[in-house]
Amino acid sequence: MNQLKKKNLPIKKHRLALLVLCFLLITPPVVKAQCSICTRTAQQLGERPAKALNRGIIYLAFTPLAIFGVIGYRWWKSEQEEHE
């Protein structure tokens, strides 16, 4: 039974990669990460500063999301090892 689980593991990795790829293809090329207050501020600044503000918001949001992703992956991996 344990050998059967190990054989299916690469398939699960491929499914996860396919899911991430599909998600990236579905999302629009221009992602806006502004709240309503930031949107109003950006409208008053003009187009070029608004794009810079939007990029800054996405940049600042990426770091905590990446940290949570790494912690979640390590937790999931340790749970998988306990069940084997």
PyMOL Python script that loads the backbone (N, CA, C, O; Angstrom):
from pymol import cmd

cmd.read_pdbstr("""\
ATOM      1  N   MET A   1       0.824  -1.194   0.000  1.00  0.00           N
ATOM      2  CA  MET A   1       0.000   0.000   0.000  1.00  0.00           C
ATOM      3  C   MET A   1       0.868   1.257   0.000  1.00  0.00           C
ATOM      4  O   MET A   1       0.535   2.239  -0.664  1.00  0.00           O
ATOM      5  N   ASN A   2       1.980   1.233   0.741  1.00  0.00           N
ATOM      6  CA  ASN A   2       2.867   2.378   0.830  1.00  0.00           C
ATOM      7  C   ASN A   2       3.526   2.656  -0.516  1.00  0.00           C
ATOM      8  O   ASN A   2       3.752   3.813  -0.871  1.00  0.00           O
ATOM      9  N   GLN A   3       3.840   1.590  -1.274  1.00  0.00           N
ATOM     10  CA  GLN A   3       4.439   1.769  -2.594  1.00  0.00           C
ATOM     11  C   GLN A   3       3.448   2.408  -3.557  1.00  0.00           C
ATOM     12  O   GLN A   3       3.847   3.178  -4.430  1.00  0.00           O
ATOM     13  N   LEU A   4       2.168   2.102  -3.412  1.00  0.00           N
ATOM     14  CA  LEU A   4       1.146   2.679  -4.263  1.00  0.00           C
ATOM     15  C   LEU A   4       1.052   4.191  -4.051  1.00  0.00           C
ATOM     16  O   LEU A   4       0.887   4.942  -5.012  1.00  0.00           O
ATOM     17  N   LYS A   5       1.157   4.635  -2.804  1.00  0.00           N
ATOM     18  CA  LYS A   5       1.105   6.066  -2.507  1.00  0.00           C
ATOM     19  C   LYS A   5       2.302   6.788  -3.109  1.00  0.00           C
ATOM     20  O   LYS A   5       2.165   7.906  -3.605  1.00  0.00           O
ATOM     21  N   LYS A   6       3.469   6.163  -3.071  1.00  0.00           N
ATOM     22  CA  LYS A   6       4.669   6.796  -3.617  1.00  0.00           C
ATOM     23  C   LYS A   6       4.585   6.900  -5.138  1.00  0.00           C
ATOM     24  O   LYS A   6       5.129   7.843  -5.713  1.00  0.00           O
ATOM     25  N   LYS A   7       3.924   5.965  -5.800  1.00  0.00           N
ATOM     26  CA  LYS A   7       3.783   6.018  -7.252  1.00  0.00           C
ATOM     27  C   LYS A   7       2.859   7.155  -7.666  1.00  0.00           C
ATOM     28  O   LYS A   7       3.077   7.763  -8.714  1.00  0.00           O
ATOM     29  N   ASN A   8       1.841   7.458  -6.879  1.00  0.00           N
ATOM     30  CA  ASN A   8       0.896   8.511  -7.217  1.00  0.00           C
ATOM     31  C   ASN A   8       1.422   9.906  -6.881  1.00  0.00           C
ATOM     32  O   ASN A   8       0.847  10.898  -7.330  1.00  0.00           O
ATOM     33  N   LEU A   9       2.482  10.004  -6.114  1.00  0.00           N
ATOM     34  CA  LEU A   9       3.008  11.298  -5.701  1.00  0.00           C
ATOM     35  C   LEU A   9       3.435  12.169  -6.879  1.00  0.00           C
ATOM     36  O   LEU A   9       3.084  13.348  -6.884  1.00  0.00           O
ATOM     37  N   PRO A  10       4.172  11.670  -7.884  1.00  0.00           N
ATOM     38  CA  PRO A  10       4.525  12.534  -9.018  1.00  0.00           C
ATOM     39  C   PRO A  10       3.296  13.023  -9.779  1.00  0.00           C
ATOM     40  O   PRO A  10       3.297  14.142 -10.292  1.00  0.00           O
ATOM     41  N   ILE A  11       2.262  12.212  -9.859  1.00  0.00           N
ATOM     42  CA  ILE A  11       1.043  12.627 -10.545  1.00  0.00           C
ATOM     43  C   ILE A  11       0.400  13.791  -9.805  1.00  0.00           C
ATOM     44  O   ILE A  11      -0.103  14.720 -10.437  1.00  0.00           O
ATOM     45  N   LYS A  12       0.409  13.756  -8.490  1.00  0.00           N
ATOM     46  CA  LYS A  12      -0.164  14.846  -7.709  1.00  0.00           C
ATOM     47  C   LYS A  12       0.617  16.135  -7.916  1.00  0.00           C
ATOM     48  O   LYS A  12       0.024  17.213  -7.973  1.00  0.00           O
ATOM     49  N   LYS A  13       1.943  16.040  -8.029  1.00  0.00           N
ATOM     50  CA  LYS A  13       2.759  17.224  -8.282  1.00  0.00           C
ATOM     51  C   LYS A  13       2.428  17.809  -9.649  1.00  0.00           C
ATOM     52  O   LYS A  13       2.380  19.029  -9.808  1.00  0.00           O
ATOM     53  N   HIS A  14       2.199  16.947 -10.634  1.00  0.00           N
ATOM     54  CA  HIS A  14       1.847  17.423 -11.967  1.00  0.00           C
ATOM     55  C   HIS A  14       0.476  18.096 -11.952  1.00  0.00           C
ATOM     56  O   HIS A  14       0.264  19.102 -12.630  1.00  0.00           O
ATOM     57  N   ARG A  15      -0.439  17.543 -11.187  1.00  0.00           N
ATOM     58  CA  ARG A  15      -1.769  18.153 -11.085  1.00  0.00           C
ATOM     59  C   ARG A  15      -1.690  19.530 -10.440  1.00  0.00           C
ATOM     60  O   ARG A  15      -2.369  20.462 -10.872  1.00  0.00           O
ATOM     61  N   LEU A  16      -0.865  19.659  -9.409  1.00  0.00           N
ATOM     62  CA  LEU A  16      -0.700  20.946  -8.750  1.00  0.00           C
ATOM     63  C   LEU A  16      -0.080  21.957  -9.702  1.00  0.00           C
ATOM     64  O   LEU A  16      -0.523  23.103  -9.767  1.00  0.00           O
ATOM     65  N   ALA A  17       0.937  21.542 -10.435  1.00  0.00           N
ATOM     66  CA  ALA A  17       1.568  22.437 -11.406  1.00  0.00           C
ATOM     67  C   ALA A  17       0.579  22.844 -12.490  1.00  0.00           C
ATOM     68  O   ALA A  17       0.572  24.000 -12.913  1.00  0.00           O
ATOM     69  N   LEU A  18      -0.254  21.916 -12.945  1.00  0.00           N
ATOM     70  CA  LEU A  18      -1.262  22.223 -13.952  1.00  0.00           C
ATOM     71  C   LEU A  18      -2.298  23.190 -13.403  1.00  0.00           C
ATOM     72  O   LEU A  18      -2.736  24.095 -14.113  1.00  0.00           O
ATOM     73  N   LEU A  19      -2.693  23.012 -12.156  1.00  0.00           N
ATOM     74  CA  LEU A  19      -3.656  23.909 -11.520  1.00  0.00           C
ATOM     75  C   LEU A  19      -3.093  25.325 -11.408  1.00  0.00           C
ATOM     76  O   LEU A  19      -3.796  26.294 -11.696  1.00  0.00           O
ATOM     77  N   VAL A  20      -1.837  25.452 -10.993  1.00  0.00           N
ATOM     78  CA  VAL A  20      -1.202  26.768 -10.884  1.00  0.00           C
ATOM     79  C   VAL A  20      -1.086  27.408 -12.269  1.00  0.00           C
ATOM     80  O   VAL A  20      -1.340  28.604 -12.418  1.00  0.00           O
ATOM     81  N   LEU A  21      -0.715  26.644 -13.261  1.00  0.00           N
ATOM     82  CA  LEU A  21      -0.603  27.153 -14.622  1.00  0.00           C
ATOM     83  C   LEU A  21      -1.949  27.648 -15.137  1.00  0.00           C
ATOM     84  O   LEU A  21      -2.027  28.719 -15.739  1.00  0.00           O
ATOM     85  N   CYS A  22      -3.003  26.881 -14.907  1.00  0.00           N
ATOM     86  CA  CYS A  22      -4.347  27.300 -15.331  1.00  0.00           C
ATOM     87  C   CYS A  22      -4.762  28.581 -14.617  1.00  0.00           C
ATOM     88  O   CYS A  22      -5.352  29.469 -15.232  1.00  0.00           O
ATOM     89  N   PHE A  23      -4.462  28.683 -13.334  1.00  0.00           N
ATOM     90  CA  PHE A  23      -4.801  29.891 -12.585  1.00  0.00           C
ATOM     91  C   PHE A  23      -4.085  31.105 -13.157  1.00  0.00           C
ATOM     92  O   PHE A  23      -4.680  32.173 -13.294  1.00  0.00           O
ATOM     93  N   LEU A  24      -2.806  30.942 -13.491  1.00  0.00           N
ATOM     94  CA  LEU A  24      -2.048  32.053 -14.052  1.00  0.00           C
ATOM     95  C   LEU A  24      -2.559  32.456 -15.434  1.00  0.00           C
ATOM     96  O   LEU A  24      -2.508  33.631 -15.796  1.00  0.00           O
ATOM     97  N   LEU A  25      -3.045  31.494 -16.201  1.00  0.00           N
ATOM     98  CA  LEU A  25      -3.564  31.809 -17.527  1.00  0.00           C
ATOM     99  C   LEU A  25      -4.938  32.467 -17.457  1.00  0.00           C
ATOM    100  O   LEU A  25      -5.297  33.250 -18.338  1.00  0.00           O
ATOM    101  N   ILE A  26      -5.702  32.157 -16.425  1.00  0.00           N
ATOM    102  CA  ILE A  26      -7.045  32.711 -16.278  1.00  0.00           C
ATOM    103  C   ILE A  26      -7.001  34.158 -15.791  1.00  0.00           C
ATOM    104  O   ILE A  26      -7.840  34.968 -16.184  1.00  0.00           O
ATOM    105  N   THR A  27      -6.042  34.484 -14.949  1.00  0.00           N
ATOM    106  CA  THR A  27      -5.979  35.831 -14.384  1.00  0.00           C
ATOM    107  C   THR A  27      -5.680  36.850 -15.474  1.00  0.00           C
ATOM    108  O   THR A  27      -4.930  36.560 -16.406  1.00  0.00           O
ATOM    109  N   PRO A  28      -6.253  38.025 -15.368  1.00  0.00           N
ATOM    110  CA  PRO A  28      -5.994  39.045 -16.388  1.00  0.00           C
ATOM    111  C   PRO A  28      -4.552  39.538 -16.320  1.00  0.00           C
ATOM    112  O   PRO A  28      -3.924  39.475 -15.263  1.00  0.00           O
ATOM    113  N   PRO A  29      -4.025  40.028 -17.440  1.00  0.00           N
ATOM    114  CA  PRO A  29      -2.628  40.474 -17.445  1.00  0.00           C
ATOM    115  C   PRO A  29      -2.378  41.672 -16.529  1.00  0.00           C
ATOM    116  O   PRO A  29      -1.285  41.812 -15.982  1.00  0.00           O
ATOM    117  N   VAL A  30      -3.366  42.526 -16.359  1.00  0.00           N
ATOM    118  CA  VAL A  30      -3.217  43.683 -15.482  1.00  0.00           C
ATOM    119  C   VAL A  30      -4.043  43.425 -14.231  1.00  0.00           C
ATOM    120  O   VAL A  30      -5.273  43.457 -14.271  1.00  0.00           O
ATOM    121  N   VAL A  31      -3.369  43.175 -13.136  1.00  0.00           N
ATOM    122  CA  VAL A  31      -4.053  42.906 -11.875  1.00  0.00           C
ATOM    123  C   VAL A  31      -4.003  44.176 -11.043  1.00  0.00           C
ATOM    124  O   VAL A  31      -2.934  44.744 -10.821  1.00  0.00           O
ATOM    125  N   LYS A  32      -5.164  44.616 -10.587  1.00  0.00           N
ATOM    126  CA  LYS A  32      -5.225  45.827  -9.787  1.00  0.00           C
ATOM    127  C   LYS A  32      -5.433  45.436  -8.333  1.00  0.00           C
ATOM    128  O   LYS A  32      -6.351  44.685  -8.001  1.00  0.00           O
ATOM    129  N   ALA A  33      -4.570  45.953  -7.475  1.00  0.00           N
ATOM    130  CA  ALA A  33      -4.609  45.584  -6.061  1.00  0.00           C
ATOM    131  C   ALA A  33      -4.853  46.806  -5.190  1.00  0.00           C
ATOM    132  O   ALA A  33      -4.210  46.976  -4.154  1.00  0.00           O
ATOM    133  N   GLN A  34      -5.777  47.650  -5.608  1.00  0.00           N
ATOM    134  CA  GLN A  34      -5.995  48.877  -4.868  1.00  0.00           C
ATOM    135  C   GLN A  34      -7.328  48.842  -4.132  1.00  0.00           C
ATOM    136  O   GLN A  34      -8.336  48.362  -4.651  1.00  0.00           O
ATOM    137  N   CYS A  35      -7.305  49.363  -2.911  1.00  0.00           N
ATOM    138  CA  CYS A  35      -8.552  49.545  -2.182  1.00  0.00           C
ATOM    139  C   CYS A  35      -9.223  50.813  -2.708  1.00  0.00           C
ATOM    140  O   CYS A  35      -8.660  51.504  -3.557  1.00  0.00           O
ATOM    141  N   SER A  36     -10.407  51.118  -2.216  1.00  0.00           N
ATOM    142  CA  SER A  36     -11.132  52.276  -2.734  1.00  0.00           C
ATOM    143  C   SER A  36     -10.408  53.587  -2.438  1.00  0.00           C
ATOM    144  O   SER A  36     -10.441  54.504  -3.259  1.00  0.00           O
ATOM    145  N   ILE A  37      -9.763  53.690  -1.294  1.00  0.00           N
ATOM    146  CA  ILE A  37      -9.033  54.923  -0.959  1.00  0.00           C
ATOM    147  C   ILE A  37      -7.823  55.077  -1.878  1.00  0.00           C
ATOM    148  O   ILE A  37      -7.562  56.170  -2.380  1.00  0.00           O
ATOM    149  N   CYS A  38      -7.093  54.005  -2.097  1.00  0.00           N
ATOM    150  CA  CYS A  38      -5.928  54.068  -2.978  1.00  0.00           C
ATOM    151  C   CYS A  38      -6.355  54.357  -4.414  1.00  0.00           C
ATOM    152  O   CYS A  38      -5.640  55.051  -5.137  1.00  0.00           O
ATOM    153  N   THR A  39      -7.504  53.840  -4.840  1.00  0.00           N
ATOM    154  CA  THR A  39      -7.993  54.090  -6.184  1.00  0.00           C
ATOM    155  C   THR A  39      -8.273  55.577  -6.378  1.00  0.00           C
ATOM    156  O   THR A  39      -7.890  56.155  -7.395  1.00  0.00           O
ATOM    157  N   ARG A  40      -8.937  56.193  -5.412  1.00  0.00           N
ATOM    158  CA  ARG A  40      -9.226  57.631  -5.511  1.00  0.00           C
ATOM    159  C   ARG A  40      -7.934  58.453  -5.521  1.00  0.00           C
ATOM    160  O   ARG A  40      -7.808  59.413  -6.282  1.00  0.00           O
ATOM    161  N   THR A  41      -6.994  58.077  -4.686  1.00  0.00           N
ATOM    162  CA  THR A  41      -5.710  58.781  -4.655  1.00  0.00           C
ATOM    163  C   THR A  41      -4.996  58.636  -5.989  1.00  0.00           C
ATOM    164  O   THR A  41      -4.443  59.605  -6.509  1.00  0.00           O
ATOM    165  N   ALA A  42      -5.006  57.439  -6.540  1.00  0.00           N
ATOM    166  CA  ALA A  42      -4.333  57.182  -7.812  1.00  0.00           C
ATOM    167  C   ALA A  42      -4.992  57.956  -8.943  1.00  0.00           C
ATOM    168  O   ALA A  42      -4.301  58.425  -9.847  1.00  0.00           O
ATOM    169  N   GLN A  43      -6.319  58.101  -8.911  1.00  0.00           N
ATOM    170  CA  GLN A  43      -7.011  58.864  -9.949  1.00  0.00           C
ATOM    171  C   GLN A  43      -6.600  60.327  -9.910  1.00  0.00           C
ATOM    172  O   GLN A  43      -6.519  60.975 -10.954  1.00  0.00           O
ATOM    173  N   GLN A  44      -6.341  60.849  -8.729  1.00  0.00           N
ATOM    174  CA  GLN A  44      -5.944  62.246  -8.605  1.00  0.00           C
ATOM    175  C   GLN A  44      -4.486  62.454  -9.031  1.00  0.00           C
ATOM    176  O   GLN A  44      -4.114  63.544  -9.466  1.00  0.00           O
ATOM    177  N   LEU A  45      -3.662  61.403  -8.904  1.00  0.00           N
ATOM    178  CA  LEU A  45      -2.249  61.538  -9.233  1.00  0.00           C
ATOM    179  C   LEU A  45      -1.986  61.543 -10.731  1.00  0.00           C
ATOM    180  O   LEU A  45      -1.071  62.222 -11.197  1.00  0.00           O
ATOM    181  N   GLY A  46      -2.755  60.817 -11.466  1.00  0.00           N
ATOM    182  CA  GLY A  46      -2.517  60.674 -12.900  1.00  0.00           C
ATOM    183  C   GLY A  46      -2.187  59.229 -13.235  1.00  0.00           C
ATOM    184  O   GLY A  46      -2.082  58.386 -12.344  1.00  0.00           O
ATOM    185  N   GLU A  47      -2.025  58.945 -14.526  1.00  0.00           N
ATOM    186  CA  GLU A  47      -1.860  57.551 -14.963  1.00  0.00           C
ATOM    187  C   GLU A  47      -0.527  56.934 -14.546  1.00  0.00           C
ATOM    188  O   GLU A  47      -0.499  55.828 -14.007  1.00  0.00           O
ATOM    189  N   ARG A  48       0.551  57.627 -14.787  1.00  0.00           N
ATOM    190  CA  ARG A  48       1.877  57.055 -14.505  1.00  0.00           C
ATOM    191  C   ARG A  48       2.108  56.830 -13.002  1.00  0.00           C
ATOM    192  O   ARG A  48       2.541  55.741 -12.627  1.00  0.00           O
ATOM    193  N   PRO A  49       1.838  57.809 -12.126  1.00  0.00           N
ATOM    194  CA  PRO A  49       1.978  57.546 -10.690  1.00  0.00           C
ATOM    195  C   PRO A  49       0.994  56.491 -10.183  1.00  0.00           C
ATOM    196  O   PRO A  49       1.291  55.774  -9.228  1.00  0.00           O
ATOM    197  N   ALA A  50      -0.172  56.395 -10.818  1.00  0.00           N
ATOM    198  CA  ALA A  50      -1.150  55.383 -10.411  1.00  0.00           C
ATOM    199  C   ALA A  50      -0.619  53.979 -10.676  1.00  0.00           C
ATOM    200  O   ALA A  50      -0.803  53.075  -9.861  1.00  0.00           O
ATOM    201  N   LYS A  51       0.035  53.801 -11.811  1.00  0.00           N
ATOM    202  CA  LYS A  51       0.632  52.494 -12.118  1.00  0.00           C
ATOM    203  C   LYS A  51       1.746  52.162 -11.124  1.00  0.00           C
ATOM    204  O   LYS A  51       1.878  51.015 -10.697  1.00  0.00           O
ATOM    205  N   ALA A  52       2.536  53.154 -10.763  1.00  0.00           N
ATOM    206  CA  ALA A  52       3.611  52.933  -9.790  1.00  0.00           C
ATOM    207  C   ALA A  52       3.028  52.578  -8.422  1.00  0.00           C
ATOM    208  O   ALA A  52       3.551  51.707  -7.727  1.00  0.00           O
ATOM    209  N   LEU A  53       1.949  53.254  -8.039  1.00  0.00           N
ATOM    210  CA  LEU A  53       1.292  52.944  -6.765  1.00  0.00           C
ATOM    211  C   LEU A  53       0.756  51.519  -6.768  1.00  0.00           C
ATOM    212  O   LEU A  53       0.895  50.798  -5.780  1.00  0.00           O
ATOM    213  N   ASN A  54       0.149  51.116  -7.867  1.00  0.00           N
ATOM    214  CA  ASN A  54      -0.386  49.758  -7.975  1.00  0.00           C
ATOM    215  C   ASN A  54       0.728  48.722  -7.904  1.00  0.00           C
ATOM    216  O   ASN A  54       0.569  47.693  -7.246  1.00  0.00           O
ATOM    217  N   ARG A  55       1.834  48.968  -8.557  1.00  0.00           N
ATOM    218  CA  ARG A  55       2.971  48.035  -8.497  1.00  0.00           C
ATOM    219  C   ARG A  55       3.533  47.949  -7.084  1.00  0.00           C
ATOM    220  O   ARG A  55       3.922  46.875  -6.628  1.00  0.00           O
ATOM    221  N   GLY A  56       3.573  49.081  -6.398  1.00  0.00           N
ATOM    222  CA  GLY A  56       4.055  49.084  -5.015  1.00  0.00           C
ATOM    223  C   GLY A  56       3.158  48.274  -4.092  1.00  0.00           C
ATOM    224  O   GLY A  56       3.644  47.565  -3.212  1.00  0.00           O
ATOM    225  N   ILE A  57       1.858  48.378  -4.291  1.00  0.00           N
ATOM    226  CA  ILE A  57       0.906  47.610  -3.475  1.00  0.00           C
ATOM    227  C   ILE A  57       1.101  46.115  -3.712  1.00  0.00           C
ATOM    228  O   ILE A  57       1.124  45.328  -2.766  1.00  0.00           O
ATOM    229  N   ILE A  58       1.241  45.733  -4.970  1.00  0.00           N
ATOM    230  CA  ILE A  58       1.450  44.315  -5.286  1.00  0.00           C
ATOM    231  C   ILE A  58       2.780  43.831  -4.718  1.00  0.00           C
ATOM    232  O   ILE A  58       2.860  42.721  -4.191  1.00  0.00           O
ATOM    233  N   TYR A  59       3.808  44.640  -4.818  1.00  0.00           N
ATOM    234  CA  TYR A  59       5.127  44.288  -4.279  1.00  0.00           C
ATOM    235  C   TYR A  59       5.066  44.074  -2.770  1.00  0.00           C
ATOM    236  O   TYR A  59       5.625  43.107  -2.252  1.00  0.00           O
ATOM    237  N   LEU A  60       4.389  44.975  -2.071  1.00  0.00           N
ATOM    238  CA  LEU A  60       4.286  44.849  -0.620  1.00  0.00           C
ATOM    239  C   LEU A  60       3.407  43.667  -0.201  1.00  0.00           C
ATOM    240  O   LEU A  60       3.629  43.086   0.861  1.00  0.00           O
ATOM    241  N   ALA A  61       2.432  43.310  -1.003  1.00  0.00           N
ATOM    242  CA  ALA A  61       1.556  42.182  -0.674  1.00  0.00           C
ATOM    243  C   ALA A  61       2.232  40.844  -0.955  1.00  0.00           C
ATOM    244  O   ALA A  61       1.881  39.839  -0.336  1.00  0.00           O
ATOM    245  N   PHE A  62       3.193  40.809  -1.873  1.00  0.00           N
ATOM    246  CA  PHE A  62       3.820  39.548  -2.264  1.00  0.00           C
ATOM    247  C   PHE A  62       4.631  38.927  -1.128  1.00  0.00           C
ATOM    248  O   PHE A  62       4.587  37.712  -0.935  1.00  0.00           O
ATOM    249  N   THR A  63       5.366  39.735  -0.379  1.00  0.00           N
ATOM    250  CA  THR A  63       6.246  39.203   0.654  1.00  0.00           C
ATOM    251  C   THR A  63       5.492  38.424   1.740  1.00  0.00           C
ATOM    252  O   THR A  63       5.862  37.284   2.020  1.00  0.00           O
ATOM    253  N   PRO A  64       4.444  38.995   2.366  1.00  0.00           N
ATOM    254  CA  PRO A  64       3.741  38.200   3.380  1.00  0.00           C
ATOM    255  C   PRO A  64       3.054  36.971   2.795  1.00  0.00           C
ATOM    256  O   PRO A  64       2.991  35.928   3.445  1.00  0.00           O
ATOM    257  N   LEU A  65       2.539  37.089   1.567  1.00  0.00           N
ATOM    258  CA  LEU A  65       1.909  35.925   0.947  1.00  0.00           C
ATOM    259  C   LEU A  65       2.926  34.827   0.675  1.00  0.00           C
ATOM    260  O   LEU A  65       2.618  33.646   0.834  1.00  0.00           O
ATOM    261  N   ALA A  66       4.125  35.199   0.269  1.00  0.00           N
ATOM    262  CA  ALA A  66       5.181  34.204   0.037  1.00  0.00           C
ATOM    263  C   ALA A  66       5.585  33.543   1.349  1.00  0.00           C
ATOM    264  O   ALA A  66       5.800  32.332   1.391  1.00  0.00           O
ATOM    265  N   ILE A  67       5.689  34.326   2.418  1.00  0.00           N
ATOM    266  CA  ILE A  67       6.046  33.761   3.727  1.00  0.00           C
ATOM    267  C   ILE A  67       4.972  32.776   4.186  1.00  0.00           C
ATOM    268  O   ILE A  67       5.292  31.674   4.631  1.00  0.00           O
ATOM    269  N   PHE A  68       3.698  33.168   4.081  1.00  0.00           N
ATOM    270  CA  PHE A  68       2.606  32.260   4.458  1.00  0.00           C
ATOM    271  C   PHE A  68       2.610  31.007   3.593  1.00  0.00           C
ATOM    272  O   PHE A  68       2.321  29.912   4.076  1.00  0.00           O
ATOM    273  N   GLY A  69       2.935  31.167   2.321  1.00  0.00           N
ATOM    274  CA  GLY A  69       2.994  30.007   1.434  1.00  0.00           C
ATOM    275  C   GLY A  69       4.080  29.030   1.833  1.00  0.00           C
ATOM    276  O   GLY A  69       3.858  27.819   1.826  1.00  0.00           O
ATOM    277  N   VAL A  70       5.257  29.539   2.181  1.00  0.00           N
ATOM    278  CA  VAL A  70       6.362  28.668   2.607  1.00  0.00           C
ATOM    279  C   VAL A  70       6.013  27.972   3.919  1.00  0.00           C
ATOM    280  O   VAL A  70       6.248  26.772   4.065  1.00  0.00           O
ATOM    281  N   ILE A  71       5.460  28.707   4.865  1.00  0.00           N
ATOM    282  CA  ILE A  71       5.072  28.102   6.152  1.00  0.00           C
ATOM    283  C   ILE A  71       3.998  27.041   5.926  1.00  0.00           C
ATOM    284  O   ILE A  71       4.063  25.957   6.506  1.00  0.00           O
ATOM    285  N   GLY A  72       3.012  27.348   5.085  1.00  0.00           N
ATOM    286  CA  GLY A  72       1.949  26.385   4.794  1.00  0.00           C
ATOM    287  C   GLY A  72       2.471  25.140   4.112  1.00  0.00           C
ATOM    288  O   GLY A  72       2.041  24.030   4.426  1.00  0.00           O
ATOM    289  N   TYR A  73       3.401  25.315   3.175  1.00  0.00           N
ATOM    290  CA  TYR A  73       3.968  24.164   2.482  1.00  0.00           C
ATOM    291  C   TYR A  73       4.759  23.281   3.442  1.00  0.00           C
ATOM    292  O   TYR A  73       4.646  22.056   3.404  1.00  0.00           O
ATOM    293  N   ARG A  74       5.562  23.911   4.307  1.00  0.00           N
ATOM    294  CA  ARG A  74       6.351  23.127   5.269  1.00  0.00           C
ATOM    295  C   ARG A  74       5.439  22.392   6.240  1.00  0.00           C
ATOM    296  O   ARG A  74       5.716  21.248   6.602  1.00  0.00           O
ATOM    297  N   TRP A  75       4.346  23.038   6.669  1.00  0.00           N
ATOM    298  CA  TRP A  75       3.392  22.380   7.561  1.00  0.00           C
ATOM    299  C   TRP A  75       2.736  21.202   6.849  1.00  0.00           C
ATOM    300  O   TRP A  75       2.616  20.119   7.422  1.00  0.00           O
ATOM    301  N   TRP A  76       2.310  21.405   5.606  1.00  0.00           N
ATOM    302  CA  TRP A  76       1.668  20.348   4.841  1.00  0.00           C
ATOM    303  C   TRP A  76       2.630  19.182   4.629  1.00  0.00           C
ATOM    304  O   TRP A  76       2.242  18.019   4.739  1.00  0.00           O
ATOM    305  N   LYS A  77       3.893  19.505   4.323  1.00  0.00           N
ATOM    306  CA  LYS A  77       4.902  18.463   4.103  1.00  0.00           C
ATOM    307  C   LYS A  77       5.134  17.642   5.362  1.00  0.00           C
ATOM    308  O   LYS A  77       5.264  16.420   5.291  1.00  0.00           O
ATOM    309  N   SER A  78       5.188  18.312   6.532  1.00  0.00           N
ATOM    310  CA  SER A  78       5.404  17.580   7.779  1.00  0.00           C
ATOM    311  C   SER A  78       4.191  16.707   8.116  1.00  0.00           C
ATOM    312  O   SER A  78       4.337  15.620   8.674  1.00  0.00           O
ATOM    313  N   GLU A  79       3.000  17.190   7.776  1.00  0.00           N
ATOM    314  CA  GLU A  79       1.803  16.372   8.002  1.00  0.00           C
ATOM    315  C   GLU A  79       1.805  15.135   7.096  1.00  0.00           C
ATOM    316  O   GLU A  79       1.377  14.059   7.515  1.00  0.00           O
ATOM    317  N   GLN A  80       2.277  15.284   5.881  1.00  0.00           N
ATOM    318  CA  GLN A  80       2.351  14.160   4.947  1.00  0.00           C
ATOM    319  C   GLN A  80       3.338  13.114   5.452  1.00  0.00           C
ATOM    320  O   GLN A  80       3.097  11.915   5.313  1.00  0.00           O
ATOM    321  N   GLU A  81       4.442  13.558   6.033  1.00  0.00           N
ATOM    322  CA  GLU A  81       5.454  12.624   6.535  1.00  0.00           C
ATOM    323  C   GLU A  81       4.947  11.890   7.763  1.00  0.00           C
ATOM    324  O   GLU A  81       5.314  10.734   7.973  1.00  0.00           O
ATOM    325  N   GLU A  82       4.118  12.520   8.579  1.00  0.00           N
ATOM    326  CA  GLU A  82       3.567  11.868   9.768  1.00  0.00           C
ATOM    327  C   GLU A  82       2.592  10.778   9.399  1.00  0.00           C
ATOM    328  O   GLU A  82       2.501   9.774  10.106  1.00  0.00           O
ATOM    329  N   HIS A  83       1.855  10.942   8.307  1.00  0.00           N
ATOM    330  CA  HIS A  83       0.841   9.961   7.910  1.00  0.00           C
ATOM    331  C   HIS A  83       1.415   8.773   7.170  1.00  0.00           C
ATOM    332  O   HIS A  83       0.709   7.788   6.953  1.00  0.00           O
ATOM    333  N   GLU A  84       2.676   8.835   6.775  1.00  0.00           N
ATOM    334  CA  GLU A  84       3.294   7.705   6.048  1.00  0.00           C
ATOM    335  C   GLU A  84       3.726   6.617   6.958  1.00  0.00           C
ATOM    336  O   GLU A  84       4.259   5.606   6.501  1.00  0.00           O
TER     337      GLU A  84
END
""", "prot")
cmd.dss("prot")
cmd.show_as("cartoon", "prot")
cmd.util.cbc("prot")
cmd.orient("prot")
